[in-house]
Amino acid sequence: MAVTLRLCSVFHPPLERRVSPSERPTLDRLQRLWLSEAIRLREEQAGPLEDAEANRRARAAGGDLATRIQTRARLLAERDGQLQALEHWLQGARLALAALLLLALLSGAGLALAALGDGQRPVNVFWALGSLLGLNLLLLLGWALGLLLSGGDASALGRLWLWLSDRLARDARAAQLAPALLLLLQRARLGRWGLGVLVHGLWLLALLAALLGLLALLSTRRYGFVWESTILGGDIFIALTQALGALPALLGFAQPDAEQIRASGASALTSEAARQAWAAWLLGVLLVYGLLPRLLLMLLCLWRWRRGCARLELDTRLPDYDLLRERLMPGSERLGVCDAAPPPLPHLPTAPTAQDSQGALLVAIELDERRPWPPALPKGISDAGVVDSREQRQRLLEQLSRFPPARLLVACDPRRSPDRGSLALLGELARSAASTRIWLLPAPPGEALDDARLADWHCALEQLQLPHGAGAPLTWLETGHD
């Protein structure tokens, strides 16, 4: 018996645990579209997936083609583990963002320390200004040119974040997620705005850290400020300093006067007024030409991002999505009802919606023709017959998707081996009813059940998490308890 149970795990590997609706993670609109694009890329690279059940449930859920594609993608992602991979990727993205935020804070503090030094020597104001704003302005100019000329969607920081997100996710099933997200956003020209929020936000944090670092250093150390040049005269520096300080002056930041600027070309002034004027000028220039542009651009990108996400849709004209049209939107559904509906299964209970299940149903799978069937059923229990062929299986599943029973009892012959097809059908039937129980029928008179085969059935049903063999099956089907 122990050997049989070990072999059971080999021939019937564990299936994905059925997740109740309350346990499923809530996906926002962007994530639903993202999953749909990831499934499309996966099928494009690896070929069509086995999607009969997902298509059937998507048709039962209703909606237009885009809605059914998203429902199908969600079901396939749940089945194949890609939904869990999306959660891992998002966790990796949050960790990558946290690492970049920490790097921005440290970089900003380093900029402040590099600009002012240790206070032992005078600070060259324009070298300090270049240290604080030079790289920022160059990258800002490059971002603006890329946006205008090529519509570039990924800056260096954006690519770094995506790369770190992939590495931190560490899930092979997440291979299509990053490309799918970029394709989805690029198609709607949203990538530039989403990554723009990230890039400008990181630079804003770095410059804010630099500003706070300057305030801390200027508050605790005494600095002298000079400008130095061999070939440029004092008038040029006076004009440049006053031009840069004009906008900060409108916000109340002081700036050195012409005499203080000219005198600072020879040596650092010792007067407190001159030191404070130069310090206020440096802080004002950093705020106006560093922080404010990044803040305004981040808000612009955020506004464009939210506006674009609200209008983001699947492009159902893509060939891969167009192939799904016939499977998810059959001609009868698109054109309307042309003929009378097919007759329902005998005495099959009906329900107004898929969520409002009711009634009790008995169905058998691949029974021996010599076994008398059905047994005597109490009043109120419907018999769906014996499912032997693929057509009967599809007809039953379609019927259950429209009229799910509250209790479903599935009778199986344990003299047959629990093959994958039968177990897959049991899983689909269980997902079509509010409560399901498997009835392993006793052997006919004069025959005995094989213990090893019965153990295989028990093992397989336990992996499917389906109750079986407890109490009186027909009593449970009639009353809901044993």
C-alpha positions as CSV (number, residue, x, y, z in Angstrom):
1,M,0.0,0.0,0.0
2,A,2.8,2.4,0.8
3,V,4.5,1.7,-2.5
4,T,1.2,2.4,-4.3
5,L,0.8,5.8,-2.6
6,R,4.3,6.8,-3.6
7,L,3.7,5.8,-7.2
8,C,0.4,7.7,-7.1
9,S,2.3,10.9,-6.7
10,V,4.3,10.1,-9.8
11,F,1.6,9.2,-12.1
12,H,-0.9,11.8,-10.8
13,P,1.3,14.8,-9.9
14,P,-0.4,17.4,-7.6
15,L,-2.7,19.7,-9.4
16,E,-3.0,23.5,-8.7
17,R,-5.0,24.0,-5.6
18,R,-8.5,25.4,-6.3
19,V,-8.7,29.0,-5.1
20,S,-11.9,30.3,-3.7
21,P,-13.1,33.7,-5.0
22,S,-12.4,35.2,-1.6
23,E,-8.7,34.1,-1.7
24,R,-8.1,35.4,-5.2
25,P,-6.0,38.6,-5.4
26,T,-7.9,41.6,-6.6
27,L,-6.5,42.8,-10.0
28,D,-7.0,46.4,-11.1
29,R,-7.7,47.3,-14.7
30,L,-4.1,47.7,-15.7
31,Q,-3.1,44.3,-14.2
32,R,-6.0,42.5,-16.1
33,L,-4.9,44.0,-19.4
34,W,-1.3,43.2,-18.5
35,L,-2.1,39.5,-17.8
36,S,-4.0,39.3,-21.1
37,E,-0.9,40.6,-23.0
38,A,1.4,38.2,-21.1
39,I,-0.8,35.2,-22.1
40,R,-0.8,36.4,-25.7
41,L,3.0,36.6,-25.7
42,R,3.2,33.2,-24.1
43,E,1.0,31.6,-26.8
44,E,2.8,33.4,-29.5
45,Q,6.1,31.9,-28.3
46,A,5.1,28.5,-27.1
47,G,1.9,27.8,-29.1
48,P,-1.7,27.7,-28.2
49,L,-2.6,26.6,-24.6
50,E,-5.2,24.1,-23.6
51,D,-8.0,26.5,-23.0
52,A,-11.3,24.6,-23.4
53,E,-12.4,25.2,-19.8
54,A,-11.2,28.7,-19.7
55,N,-13.0,29.6,-22.9
56,R,-16.2,27.9,-21.6
57,R,-16.1,29.9,-18.3
58,A,-15.3,33.1,-20.1
59,R,-18.3,32.6,-22.4
60,A,-20.4,31.9,-19.3
61,A,-19.2,35.1,-17.6
62,G,-20.4,37.2,-20.6
63,G,-19.3,40.7,-21.8
64,D,-17.7,41.9,-24.9
65,L,-14.7,40.3,-26.6
66,A,-12.1,42.3,-24.6
67,T,-13.8,41.4,-21.3
68,R,-13.9,37.7,-22.2
69,I,-10.2,37.8,-23.3
70,Q,-9.4,39.2,-19.9
71,T,-11.5,36.6,-18.1
72,R,-9.8,33.8,-20.1
73,A,-6.3,35.2,-19.3
74,R,-7.2,35.4,-15.6
75,L,-8.3,31.7,-15.6
76,L,-5.3,30.5,-17.5
77,A,-3.0,32.5,-15.3
78,E,-4.6,31.0,-12.2
79,R,-4.3,27.5,-13.6
80,D,-0.7,27.8,-14.8
81,G,0.8,29.8,-12.0
82,Q,1.3,33.0,-13.9
83,L,-1.0,35.0,-11.6
84,Q,1.3,34.0,-8.7
85,A,4.3,35.0,-10.9
86,L,2.7,38.4,-11.3
87,E,2.5,38.8,-7.5
88,H,6.2,37.8,-7.3
89,W,7.1,40.3,-10.0
90,L,5.2,43.1,-8.3
91,Q,7.0,42.2,-5.0
92,G,10.3,42.4,-6.9
93,A,9.3,45.7,-8.4
94,R,8.6,47.1,-5.0
95,L,11.9,45.9,-3.7
96,A,13.7,47.4,-6.7
97,L,11.9,50.7,-6.1
98,A,12.9,50.7,-2.5
99,A,16.6,50.1,-3.5
100,L,16.5,52.9,-6.0
101,L,14.9,55.2,-3.4
102,L,17.7,54.4,-0.9
103,L,20.2,55.0,-3.7
104,A,18.6,58.4,-4.5
105,L,18.8,59.5,-0.8
106,L,22.4,58.5,-0.5
107,S,23.3,60.1,-3.8
108,G,21.6,63.4,-2.8
109,A,23.5,63.4,0.6
110,G,26.7,62.7,-1.3
111,L,26.0,65.6,-3.7
112,A,25.7,68.0,-0.8
113,L,28.9,66.9,0.8
114,A,30.8,67.0,-2.5
115,A,29.5,70.5,-3.2
116,L,30.5,72.1,0.1
117,G,33.4,69.9,1.3
118,D,34.5,69.8,4.9
119,G,34.7,73.6,5.4
120,Q,38.5,73.8,5.6
121,R,38.7,75.5,2.2
122,P,36.5,78.2,0.5
123,V,33.7,76.9,-1.7
124,N,33.9,77.7,-5.3
125,V,30.2,78.6,-5.9
126,F,30.1,77.6,-9.5
127,W,31.9,74.3,-9.0
128,A,29.4,73.6,-6.2
129,L,26.5,74.5,-8.4
130,G,27.9,72.3,-11.2
131,S,28.2,69.4,-8.7
132,L,24.6,69.8,-7.6
133,L,22.9,70.5,-10.9
134,G,25.2,69.5,-13.7
135,L,24.4,65.8,-14.1
136,N,20.7,66.5,-13.3
137,L,20.4,69.1,-16.1
138,L,22.2,67.0,-18.6
139,L,20.0,64.0,-18.0
140,L,16.9,66.2,-18.0
141,L,17.9,67.6,-21.3
142,G,18.5,64.1,-22.7
143,W,15.0,63.0,-21.4
144,A,13.3,66.0,-23.1
145,L,15.2,65.4,-26.4
146,G,14.3,61.7,-26.4
147,L,10.7,62.5,-25.7
148,L,10.5,65.0,-28.5
149,L,12.6,63.2,-31.1
150,S,12.0,59.5,-30.6
151,G,9.3,59.2,-28.0
152,G,11.7,57.0,-26.0
153,D,9.8,55.1,-23.3
154,A,12.7,53.9,-21.1
155,S,15.4,56.0,-19.6
156,A,18.4,54.5,-18.0
157,L,16.8,54.6,-14.6
158,G,13.6,53.0,-16.0
159,R,15.5,50.2,-17.6
160,L,17.5,49.6,-14.4
161,W,14.2,49.4,-12.4
162,L,12.8,46.9,-14.9
163,W,16.0,44.8,-14.8
164,L,16.0,44.8,-11.0
165,S,12.4,43.8,-10.9
166,D,13.0,40.8,-13.1
167,R,16.0,39.7,-11.1
168,L,14.3,40.1,-7.7
169,A,11.1,38.2,-8.9
170,R,13.1,35.0,-9.5
171,D,10.2,33.2,-11.1
172,A,10.6,31.5,-14.5
173,R,6.9,31.9,-15.1
174,A,7.4,35.7,-15.1
175,A,9.5,35.7,-18.3
176,Q,6.7,37.3,-20.4
177,L,5.6,39.8,-17.8
178,A,8.1,42.7,-18.3
179,P,7.9,42.5,-22.2
180,A,4.1,42.3,-22.0
181,L,4.0,45.4,-19.8
182,L,6.3,47.4,-22.1
183,L,4.3,46.3,-25.2
184,L,1.0,47.2,-23.7
185,L,2.2,50.6,-22.6
186,Q,4.2,51.4,-25.8
187,R,1.1,50.6,-27.9
188,A,-0.8,53.3,-26.0
189,R,2.3,55.6,-25.7
190,L,2.1,55.4,-21.9
191,G,5.6,53.9,-21.1
192,R,7.2,57.3,-21.3
193,W,4.8,58.8,-18.8
194,G,4.9,55.8,-16.3
195,L,8.7,55.7,-16.3
196,G,8.8,59.5,-16.3
197,V,7.0,59.4,-12.9
198,L,9.6,57.0,-11.7
199,V,12.7,58.9,-13.1
200,H,11.5,62.4,-12.0
201,G,10.4,61.1,-8.7
202,L,13.8,59.6,-8.0
203,W,15.6,62.7,-9.1
204,L,13.3,64.8,-7.0
205,L,14.1,62.7,-3.9
206,A,17.8,63.0,-4.6
207,L,17.7,66.7,-5.0
208,L,15.5,67.1,-1.9
209,A,18.1,65.0,0.0
210,A,20.8,67.3,-1.4
211,L,18.9,70.4,-0.3
212,L,18.4,69.1,3.2
213,G,22.1,68.1,3.3
214,L,23.1,71.6,2.3
215,L,20.9,73.0,5.0
216,A,22.4,70.7,7.6
217,L,26.0,71.5,6.5
218,L,25.4,75.2,6.3
219,S,23.8,75.1,9.8
220,T,26.7,73.3,11.4
221,R,29.8,74.5,9.6
222,R,31.2,77.9,8.6
223,Y,31.8,78.2,4.8
224,G,33.3,80.9,2.7
225,F,32.4,81.4,-0.9
226,V,34.5,82.4,-3.8
227,W,34.5,82.4,-7.6
228,E,37.7,82.0,-9.6
229,S,38.6,82.6,-13.2
230,T,41.8,83.3,-15.1
231,I,40.3,84.6,-18.4
232,L,36.8,85.9,-17.4
233,G,36.3,89.2,-15.7
234,G,34.2,90.1,-12.7
235,D,31.4,91.7,-14.7
236,I,30.6,88.4,-16.3
237,F,30.3,86.7,-13.0
238,I,28.2,89.5,-11.6
239,A,25.7,89.3,-14.5
240,L,25.6,85.5,-14.4
241,T,25.1,85.4,-10.6
242,Q,22.3,88.0,-10.7
243,A,20.6,86.3,-13.7
244,L,20.6,82.9,-11.9
245,G,19.4,84.5,-8.7
246,A,16.5,86.5,-10.3
247,L,13.9,83.7,-10.0
248,P,14.9,82.6,-6.5
249,A,14.8,86.3,-5.4
250,L,11.1,86.3,-6.4
251,L,10.5,83.5,-3.9
252,G,12.3,85.5,-1.1
253,F,15.8,84.1,-1.4
254,A,18.5,86.7,-0.8
255,Q,21.4,87.1,-3.2
256,P,24.8,88.9,-2.9
257,D,25.0,92.4,-4.3
258,A,27.4,93.4,-7.0
259,E,30.1,94.5,-4.6
260,Q,30.0,91.3,-2.7
261,I,30.2,89.3,-5.9
262,R,33.2,91.3,-7.1
263,A,34.9,91.0,-3.8
264,S,34.4,87.3,-3.7
265,G,36.6,86.9,-6.7
266,A,39.7,87.7,-4.7
267,S,39.0,85.8,-1.5
268,A,36.2,84.4,0.6
269,L,34.4,87.3,2.5
270,T,34.5,87.0,6.2
271,S,31.3,89.0,6.9
272,E,28.3,87.1,8.0
273,A,26.0,89.0,5.6
274,A,28.1,87.9,2.6
275,R,28.2,84.2,3.8
276,Q,24.5,84.2,4.3
277,A,23.7,85.8,1.0
278,W,25.8,83.3,-0.9
279,A,24.3,80.4,1.0
280,A,20.8,81.6,0.3
281,W,21.6,82.1,-3.3
282,L,23.0,78.6,-3.6
283,L,19.9,77.1,-1.9
284,G,17.5,79.2,-4.0
285,V,19.2,78.2,-7.3
286,L,19.1,74.5,-6.3
287,L,15.4,74.8,-5.4
288,V,14.3,76.7,-8.5
289,Y,16.4,75.0,-11.2
290,G,16.6,71.6,-9.6
291,L,13.7,70.6,-7.5
292,L,10.9,72.6,-9.1
293,P,11.4,71.4,-12.7
294,R,11.5,67.8,-11.5
295,L,8.4,68.2,-9.4
296,L,6.5,69.8,-12.2
297,L,7.6,67.1,-14.7
298,M,6.7,64.4,-12.2
299,L,3.2,65.8,-11.8
300,L,2.8,66.2,-15.6
301,C,3.8,62.6,-16.1
302,L,1.5,61.4,-13.3
303,W,-1.4,63.3,-14.9
304,R,-0.7,61.9,-18.3
305,W,-0.2,58.4,-16.8
306,R,-3.5,58.4,-15.0
307,R,-5.4,59.9,-17.9
308,G,-3.9,57.3,-20.3
309,C,-4.6,54.3,-17.9
310,A,-8.2,55.4,-17.8
311,R,-8.4,55.0,-21.6
312,L,-6.2,51.9,-22.0
313,E,-7.9,49.1,-23.9
314,L,-6.9,45.8,-25.4
315,D,-6.2,46.0,-29.2
316,T,-8.6,43.2,-30.3
317,R,-7.5,43.8,-33.9
318,L,-4.2,41.9,-33.2
319,P,-4.1,38.6,-35.0
320,D,-3.7,36.6,-31.8
321,Y,-6.8,38.1,-30.3
322,D,-8.8,37.9,-33.5
323,L,-8.2,34.1,-33.5
324,L,-10.0,34.0,-30.1
325,R,-13.1,35.7,-31.5
326,E,-14.8,32.5,-32.7
327,R,-14.0,30.6,-29.5
328,L,-15.1,33.4,-27.1
329,M,-17.8,35.0,-29.2
330,P,-19.6,32.3,-31.2
331,G,-21.6,33.4,-34.2
332,S,-24.9,32.7,-32.4
333,E,-23.9,35.1,-29.6
334,R,-22.8,37.9,-31.9
335,L,-25.8,37.7,-34.3
336,G,-28.4,36.9,-31.7
337,V,-30.8,34.0,-31.3
338,C,-31.5,32.4,-34.6
339,D,-33.0,29.0,-33.5
340,A,-34.7,27.7,-30.4
341,A,-32.4,26.8,-27.6
342,P,-31.4,23.1,-27.3
343,P,-33.4,21.1,-24.8
344,P,-31.8,21.1,-21.3
345,L,-30.7,18.0,-19.6
346,P,-33.5,16.0,-18.1
347,H,-34.8,17.7,-14.9
348,L,-31.6,19.8,-14.6
349,P,-32.2,22.5,-12.0
350,T,-32.0,26.0,-13.2
351,A,-30.6,29.1,-11.6
352,P,-31.0,32.8,-12.5
353,T,-27.3,33.5,-12.3
354,A,-24.1,31.5,-12.0
355,Q,-23.7,32.8,-8.5
356,D,-27.1,31.7,-7.3
357,S,-26.8,27.9,-7.6
358,Q,-29.6,25.6,-6.5
359,G,-30.8,22.1,-6.8
360,A,-29.0,18.7,-6.7
361,L,-27.6,16.7,-9.6
362,L,-26.3,13.2,-10.1
363,V,-24.0,12.4,-12.9
364,A,-21.9,9.3,-13.7
365,I,-18.6,9.0,-15.6
366,E,-17.8,6.0,-17.9
367,L,-19.8,3.3,-16.2
368,D,-20.0,-0.3,-17.3
369,E,-23.1,-0.8,-19.5
370,R,-24.0,-3.9,-17.4
371,R,-24.3,-1.8,-14.3
372,P,-28.0,-0.7,-13.7
373,W,-28.2,3.1,-13.7
374,P,-29.5,5.4,-12.4
375,P,-30.4,4.2,-8.9
376,A,-33.7,5.2,-7.3
377,L,-33.5,8.9,-6.6
378,P,-35.4,10.9,-4.1
379,K,-37.7,13.6,-5.3
380,G,-35.9,16.8,-6.2
381,I,-32.7,15.2,-7.5
382,S,-32.0,15.4,-11.2
383,D,-30.1,12.8,-13.2
384,A,-27.7,14.0,-15.9
385,G,-27.0,10.4,-17.1
386,V,-23.7,8.8,-17.9
387,V,-20.9,10.9,-19.6
388,D,-19.0,8.7,-22.0
389,S,-18.1,10.9,-25.0
390,R,-16.4,14.2,-25.5
391,E,-19.6,15.7,-26.9
392,Q,-21.5,14.7,-23.8
393,R,-18.9,16.2,-21.6
394,Q,-18.9,19.5,-23.4
395,R,-22.7,19.6,-23.4
396,L,-22.8,18.9,-19.7
397,L,-20.2,21.5,-18.8
398,E,-21.9,24.2,-20.9
399,Q,-25.2,23.4,-19.2
400,L,-23.6,23.6,-15.7
401,S,-21.9,26.9,-16.6
402,R,-25.4,28.4,-17.1
403,F,-27.3,26.5,-14.4
404,P,-24.8,25.5,-11.6
405,P,-26.2,23.1,-9.0
406,A,-25.9,23.6,-5.3
407,R,-24.8,20.0,-4.8
408,L,-23.3,17.7,-7.4
409,L,-22.6,14.0,-6.9
410,V,-20.3,12.4,-9.4
411,A,-20.3,8.6,-9.6
412,C,-17.1,6.8,-10.7
413,D,-16.3,3.2,-11.2
414,P,-13.1,2.5,-9.1
415,R,-12.5,-0.6,-11.2
416,R,-11.1,1.7,-13.9
417,S,-7.8,3.5,-13.5
418,P,-8.1,7.2,-12.6
419,D,-6.5,8.6,-15.8
420,R,-5.8,12.2,-16.4
421,G,-8.8,12.8,-18.6
422,S,-11.2,11.6,-15.9
423,L,-9.4,13.6,-13.2
424,A,-9.5,16.8,-15.4
425,L,-13.2,16.3,-15.9
426,L,-13.8,15.9,-12.2
427,G,-11.9,19.1,-11.6
428,E,-14.1,21.0,-14.2
429,L,-17.3,19.5,-12.8
430,A,-16.3,20.5,-9.2
431,R,-15.7,24.1,-10.3
432,S,-19.2,24.2,-11.8
433,A,-21.1,23.5,-8.6
434,A,-21.3,25.1,-5.2
435,S,-20.4,21.7,-3.5
436,T,-19.2,18.5,-5.0
437,R,-18.7,15.0,-3.8
438,I,-17.3,11.9,-5.5
439,W,-19.1,8.6,-5.2
440,L,-16.8,5.6,-5.7
441,L,-19.3,2.9,-6.5
442,P,-19.1,-0.5,-4.9
443,A,-18.2,-3.5,-6.9
444,P,-21.0,-5.6,-8.5
445,P,-22.0,-8.8,-6.6
446,G,-19.4,-11.5,-7.1
447,E,-16.6,-9.1,-7.8
448,A,-14.0,-7.4,-5.6
449,L,-12.2,-4.0,-6.0
450,D,-8.5,-3.9,-6.5
451,D,-6.9,-2.4,-3.4
452,A,-4.0,-0.7,-5.3
453,R,-6.4,0.8,-7.8
454,L,-8.7,2.0,-5.1
455,A,-5.7,3.6,-3.4
456,D,-4.9,5.4,-6.6
457,W,-8.4,6.9,-6.7
458,H,-8.1,8.0,-3.1
459,C,-4.7,9.6,-3.7
460,A,-5.9,11.4,-6.8
461,L,-9.1,12.7,-5.2
462,E,-7.1,14.0,-2.2
463,Q,-4.8,15.9,-4.6
464,L,-7.9,17.4,-6.2
465,Q,-9.2,18.2,-2.7
466,L,-12.6,16.5,-3.5
467,P,-14.5,14.7,-0.7
468,H,-15.2,11.1,-1.4
469,G,-16.4,7.9,0.3
470,A,-17.8,9.5,3.5
471,G,-21.4,9.0,4.7
472,A,-24.3,8.2,2.5
473,P,-23.9,9.9,-0.9
474,L,-27.5,10.0,-1.9
475,T,-28.6,11.3,1.5
476,W,-26.0,14.1,1.2
477,L,-27.2,14.8,-2.3
478,E,-30.8,15.1,-1.1
479,T,-30.3,17.0,2.2
480,G,-26.9,18.5,2.0
481,H,-25.6,16.5,5.0
482,D,-25.0,12.9,5.9
